[in-house]
Amino acid sequence: MSSREKPFSYPDTPDGRYFVVRGRLWRKSDPALDEETRIRLVKELMAARRAVRQAKGDRVSLAQARARVDEAKIALGERGKVWWDDGEPDLNRHLVKNTAYAAWFSQLAEEGPNDGDFSG
């Protein structure tokens, strides 16, 4: 990538709760986490994901590694109880076209994808 090219990023919903990958909403980390905590939890998540990959074939190790992934994602706010308090439901993993974000996403797609796939 040249210094003039913008780095790729998935679009964030206007409220900052989700990013969109291939037309699906994925909950973002809790923005209230301090940077040190967020970095530590992301490192734990990456280590847990490596443990999942290494545990293939060992059911006990795989279950333990997947539990570590889940714990890290809950601590980051990407799973479990939502980190917002306005009563809006969690739409994690929903197709954006089936949510209140559909019009926003449709407008975004009309403006042109930055990853080549804004399909729903």
SVG drawing of the C-alpha trace seen along z (x, -y; Angstrom):
<svg xmlns="http://www.w3.org/2000/svg" viewBox="-36 -10 40 45">
<polyline fill="none" stroke="black" stroke-width="0.4" points="0.0,0.0 1.4,-3.4 1.5,-6.2 -1.4,-7.9 -3.8,-4.9 -6.3,-4.9 -6.0,-1.7 -9.0,0.6 -11.7,0.4 -15.2,1.9 -17.9,-0.6 -19.2,-1.5 -22.8,-2.1 -23.7,-5.7 -24.2,-5.0 -20.8,-3.2 -22.2,0.0 -21.4,2.3 -19.2,2.6 -20.4,4.4 -18.7,7.3 -20.4,8.8 -23.7,7.4 -23.7,8.6 -23.5,6.5 -20.7,7.3 -20.7,5.7 -17.8,3.4 -15.8,3.4 -17.1,1.2 -15.7,-2.3 -15.7,-2.9 -12.8,-0.5 -9.5,-2.2 -6.8,-1.7 -4.6,0.5 -7.5,2.8 -8.6,3.0 -5.1,3.9 -4.7,6.6 -8.1,8.1 -7.3,8.1 -4.0,9.9 -5.9,12.5 -8.5,12.9 -5.7,13.5 -4.0,16.0 -7.2,17.8 -7.9,17.9 -4.4,19.4 -5.2,22.0 -8.4,22.9 -6.4,23.5 -3.8,25.5 -6.4,27.6 -8.0,29.2 -8.6,32.9 -8.4,32.5 -12.0,32.0 -11.1,30.9 -8.5,28.4 -10.7,27.1 -13.6,26.5 -11.2,24.7 -9.8,22.6 -13.3,21.7 -14.3,20.7 -11.3,18.4 -12.4,16.8 -15.9,16.3 -14.6,14.8 -12.3,12.3 -15.1,11.3 -17.5,10.8 -14.9,8.7 -14.4,6.6 -18.2,6.0 -18.4,7.9 -20.7,10.5 -22.9,10.8 -24.7,7.9 -24.7,4.8 -22.6,1.9 -25.2,-0.8 -28.0,-1.7 -30.8,-3.1 -32.8,0.1 -32.0,0.9 -31.6,4.6 -28.4,6.4 -28.3,7.0 -24.9,8.7 -24.6,11.1 -27.9,9.9 -28.0,9.1 -27.9,5.3 -30.7,5.4 -33.1,6.8 -32.4,4.1 -33.1,0.4 -29.6,-0.2 -30.9,1.0 -31.5,-2.5 -28.1,-3.8 -26.3,-0.7 -28.2,-1.0 -27.1,-4.6 -23.5,-3.6 -23.5,-1.0 -24.7,-3.5 -21.7,-5.7 -19.4,-2.8 -17.7,0.0 -14.3,-0.4 -13.8,3.4 -15.5,4.5 -18.3,6.2 -21.2,4.2 -23.6,6.8 -26.3,7.8"/>
</svg>
